[in-house]
């Protein structure tokens, strides 16, 4: 039985490690997405301003 428990504990550690690694990746992706959205908004606002000036 202890062999089975050891497997569960090992699986739990690996899952925790994986979730932590994915959280870092997800945060990086969210930050990149926010940066891209902000840049898109800036370009749209710039284009609208140029249209108003014409």
Secondary structure, DSSP 8 states (H G I E B T S, - for coil): -HHHHHHHHHHHHHHHHHHHHHHHHHHHHHHHHHHHHHHHHHHHHHHHHHHHH-
